[in-house]
């Protein structure tokens, strides 16, 4: 990963570390997963609308369902973000949370 600050970094299970976003020379919107067992990094790509670049956001993992949620932060296009995205470990999907997707549909 490129040097960064203001990103999220959270562990999952015994061998995974996930980082998303942050800032460096510019705002970052990449999601990377480190596998400690194999000592490898992998970029995670989303299906559908992916979150915009951001820093200063927060996250939590719901271990029982293996879902990571992240919320808010500051972005390049909007100073304060109020959106929620999720990443499901089982199928490796990154995208808007169901509530975020519903709000996007209603705003059309």
FENCORFEN-V90968 format. One record per residue. N is the residue number from 1. PSI is psi in whole degrees, 0 to 359 (none if undefined). OMEGA is omega in degrees with one decimal (NA if undefined). D_CENTER is the distance of its C-alpha to the mean C-alpha in Angstrom with 2 decimals. Layout:
# FENCORFEN-V90968
N:PSI:OMEGA:D_CENTER  N:PSI:OMEGA:D_CENTER
This chain:
# FENCORFEN-V90968
1:153:177.0:14.31  2:156:177.0:15.77  3:140:-175.9:16.81  4:165:172.6:14.49  5:161:178.0:14.46  6:17:-180.0:12.53  7:172:170.1:9.21  8:148:173.4:7.75  9:121:-175.7:9.50  10:144:179.6:10.31  11:155:175.4:12.79  12:127:-178.7:13.35  13:206:-177.6:16.95  14:347:-171.0:19.41  15:11:-176.8:18.02  16:141:172.7:14.24  17:131:-179.0:12.03  18:134:171.0:8.29  19:147:177.5:7.23  20:136:170.3:4.70  21:208:-176.8:6.90  22:193:179.3:10.18  23:150:176.1:13.62  24:247:172.8:16.47  25:340:177.6:19.07  26:177:173.5:16.82  27:145:-177.4:13.49  28:145:179.2:10.70  29:21:-179.3:7.91  30:151:175.7:7.69  31:126:-177.1:5.77  32:144:179.2:8.76  33:128:177.1:10.43  34:129:176.0:13.78  35:107:-176.8:16.56  36:331:179.9:19.12  37:317:-179.3:21.79  38:354:-177.2:21.89  39:49:-178.9:20.69  40:149:173.0:18.49  41:145:177.3:15.15  42:133:175.7:13.60  43:136:179.7:11.23  44:128:179.8:9.17  45:143:-178.6:10.07  46:164:171.4:9.54  47:134:-178.2:12.67  48:200:-176.6:13.76  49:120:178.7:12.30  50:156:179.8:8.94  51:147:176.9:7.39  52:164:178.1:9.68  53:143:-177.8:9.67  54:163:172.3:9.51  55:161:177.0:10.62  56:18:179.6:11.82  57:175:179.3:9.16  58:164:-178.2:9.28  59:163:176.1:7.99  60:149:174.7:10.28  61:132:171.3:11.03  62:96:-172.6:13.89  63:322:-176.3:15.72  64:321:-179.2:18.43  65:4:179.4:16.46  66:52:177.9:13.77  67:132:174.3:10.87  68:130:175.9:7.74  69:138:169.5:7.32  70:150:-168.2:5.86  71:141:165.5:8.58  72:214:-175.5:10.52  73:193:178.5:11.21  74:139:-177.4:13.44  75:171:178.3:13.32  76:319:-176.0:15.91  77:338:179.2:17.14  78:129:-176.2:17.10  79:326:179.3:17.75  80:125:-177.9:16.16  81:142:178.9:13.37  82:29:-177.3:13.80  83:161:-179.9:11.32  84:131:177.3:9.30  85:162:179.2:6.79  86:153:175.7:6.92  87:123:178.3:6.83  88:124:-176.2:10.50  89:326:-175.9:11.90  90:314:-179.0:15.31  91:5:177.3:14.83  92:42:-179.7:11.64  93:134:177.1:10.51  94:128:178.4:7.33  95:183:-179.8:8.61  96:147:173.6:9.94  97:160:178.9:11.17  98:321:179.1:14.92  99:318:178.2:15.97  100:318:179.3:13.97  101:320:178.3:15.48  102:315:179.3:18.83  103:323:179.3:18.90  104:319:178.1:18.23  105:318:-178.0:21.10  106:334:-177.6:23.35  107:355:-179.7:23.01  108:none:NA:24.44
